[in-house]
Amino acid sequence: MVNIMNSNLTRTVLTLSQFAAQKLLQYGFDLAQERQVNLSIAFVDHSGVLLAFGRMDEAPVVTVDVAIGKARTAAFLGAPSKVFEDMINAGQPSMTTVPGILPLQGGVPLVSGKALVGAVGVSGASGEEDQAIASLISEALNKL
């Protein structure tokens, strides 16, 4: 019989808490108001499962799925979604065939210590502004 308490058979995984996601969501909305943009902001856990989401009143409906897709992309790949947009723009269109990947900037991993604990996706402004806001939200995680 296998001893399930053997550390080689299990692992402990850190993930973003609902508390942190809600705090970061409010921070993201504050940033959007300061910049006078209407956004959807999504947070996923380390495995890409939706944890928290908010859509500002004037944010277009399309931003809902885009924000979630950007967050999932960053979580699945452990890298900003901008990396994959850049690959396509550089002539590597095969990235568009990867299931579940949305190659648009605005998705950023959330890292605590060295652990990927989730990701944030922002949609509703320009790609560059979505990316900048997502990066600021990511940086704020370790200041909570």
C-alpha positions as CSV (number, residue, x, y, z in Angstrom):
1,M,0.0,0.0,0.0
2,V,1.2,3.5,-0.8
3,N,1.6,6.0,2.1
4,I,-0.4,9.0,1.0
5,M,1.4,11.1,3.6
6,N,4.6,10.7,1.5
7,S,5.6,14.2,0.4
8,N,6.5,12.9,-3.0
9,L,2.8,12.1,-3.7
10,T,1.3,15.4,-2.7
11,R,2.1,19.1,-2.9
12,T,0.9,22.3,-1.3
13,V,-0.2,25.0,-3.7
14,L,-0.6,28.6,-2.8
15,T,-3.5,30.5,-4.5
16,L,-5.1,33.9,-4.4
17,S,-7.7,34.4,-1.7
18,Q,-11.1,35.8,-2.3
19,F,-10.2,38.6,0.2
20,A,-7.2,39.6,-1.8
21,A,-9.1,39.4,-5.1
22,Q,-11.8,41.7,-3.8
23,K,-9.2,44.2,-2.5
24,L,-7.4,44.2,-5.8
25,L,-10.6,44.6,-7.7
26,Q,-11.5,47.7,-5.8
27,Y,-8.0,49.0,-6.4
28,G,-8.4,48.4,-10.1
29,F,-11.7,50.3,-10.2
30,D,-10.0,53.2,-8.4
31,L,-7.3,53.2,-11.0
32,A,-9.9,53.2,-13.8
33,Q,-11.7,56.1,-12.3
34,E,-8.5,58.1,-12.0
35,R,-7.7,57.4,-15.6
36,Q,-11.4,58.0,-16.7
37,V,-11.8,54.5,-18.4
38,N,-14.5,52.0,-18.0
39,L,-13.2,48.5,-17.4
40,S,-14.0,44.9,-16.7
41,I,-11.5,43.3,-14.4
42,A,-11.2,39.5,-13.8
43,F,-9.2,37.6,-11.2
44,V,-8.5,33.9,-11.6
45,D,-6.8,31.5,-9.2
46,H,-3.5,29.7,-9.9
47,S,-5.3,27.2,-12.2
48,G,-7.2,29.8,-14.2
49,V,-10.6,29.4,-12.5
50,L,-12.6,32.6,-12.1
51,L,-12.3,33.9,-8.5
52,A,-13.6,37.5,-8.7
53,F,-15.0,39.7,-11.5
54,G,-16.4,43.2,-11.9
55,R,-17.6,45.3,-14.8
56,M,-17.9,49.0,-14.5
57,D,-21.3,50.4,-15.5
58,E,-20.2,51.9,-18.8
59,A,-17.8,49.1,-19.8
60,P,-18.8,47.4,-23.0
61,V,-20.3,43.9,-22.7
62,V,-17.5,42.4,-24.9
63,T,-15.0,43.3,-22.1
64,V,-16.4,40.6,-19.9
65,D,-15.1,37.6,-21.8
66,V,-12.0,39.5,-22.9
67,A,-11.0,40.3,-19.3
68,I,-11.6,36.7,-18.2
69,G,-9.7,35.4,-21.2
70,K,-6.7,37.6,-20.5
71,A,-6.5,36.5,-16.9
72,R,-6.8,32.8,-17.8
73,T,-4.1,33.2,-20.4
74,A,-1.7,34.8,-17.9
75,A,-2.4,32.1,-15.3
76,F,-2.2,29.2,-17.8
77,L,1.2,30.3,-19.1
78,G,2.6,32.1,-16.1
79,A,3.5,35.1,-18.3
80,P,1.8,38.3,-19.3
81,S,-0.7,37.9,-22.2
82,K,1.2,40.6,-24.0
83,V,4.0,38.2,-24.6
84,F,1.7,36.2,-26.9
85,E,0.3,39.2,-28.6
86,D,3.9,40.2,-29.4
87,M,4.5,36.7,-30.8
88,I,1.6,37.0,-33.2
89,N,2.6,40.5,-34.2
90,A,6.1,39.2,-34.9
91,G,4.8,36.7,-37.4
92,Q,4.0,33.6,-35.3
93,P,0.3,33.2,-35.9
94,S,0.4,29.6,-34.7
95,M,-0.2,30.9,-31.2
96,T,-3.8,31.6,-32.1
97,T,-4.4,27.9,-32.3
98,V,-3.5,27.2,-28.7
99,P,-6.9,26.3,-26.9
100,G,-7.8,28.7,-24.1
101,I,-5.2,31.3,-25.0
102,L,-6.2,34.9,-25.7
103,P,-3.2,36.7,-27.1
104,L,-4.2,40.3,-26.2
105,Q,-2.3,42.4,-23.7
106,G,-3.9,43.2,-20.4
107,G,-3.4,39.8,-18.6
108,V,-0.7,39.7,-15.9
109,P,0.3,36.8,-13.5
110,L,-0.1,37.4,-9.8
111,V,3.0,36.3,-7.9
112,S,3.5,36.0,-4.1
113,G,7.1,35.2,-3.2
114,K,8.0,32.9,-6.1
115,A,4.6,31.3,-6.4
116,L,2.1,32.0,-9.2
117,V,-1.0,32.4,-7.1
118,G,-3.4,33.7,-9.9
119,A,-3.7,36.3,-12.5
120,V,-5.6,39.5,-13.4
121,G,-7.2,40.4,-16.7
122,V,-8.2,44.0,-17.6
123,S,-10.3,45.0,-20.6
124,G,-11.9,48.2,-21.8
125,A,-9.2,50.7,-22.5
126,S,-6.4,50.5,-25.1
127,G,-4.3,47.4,-25.0
128,E,-1.4,49.4,-23.6
129,E,-3.6,51.0,-20.8
130,D,-5.1,47.6,-20.0
131,Q,-1.6,46.2,-19.6
132,A,-0.4,49.1,-17.5
133,I,-3.4,48.8,-15.1
134,A,-3.1,45.1,-14.8
135,S,0.6,45.5,-14.0
136,L,-0.2,48.0,-11.3
137,I,-2.8,45.7,-9.8
138,S,-0.2,42.8,-9.9
139,E,2.3,45.0,-8.1
140,A,-0.2,45.9,-5.4
141,L,-0.7,42.2,-4.4
142,N,2.3,42.2,-2.2
143,K,1.4,45.5,-0.6
144,L,-1.9,44.3,0.8
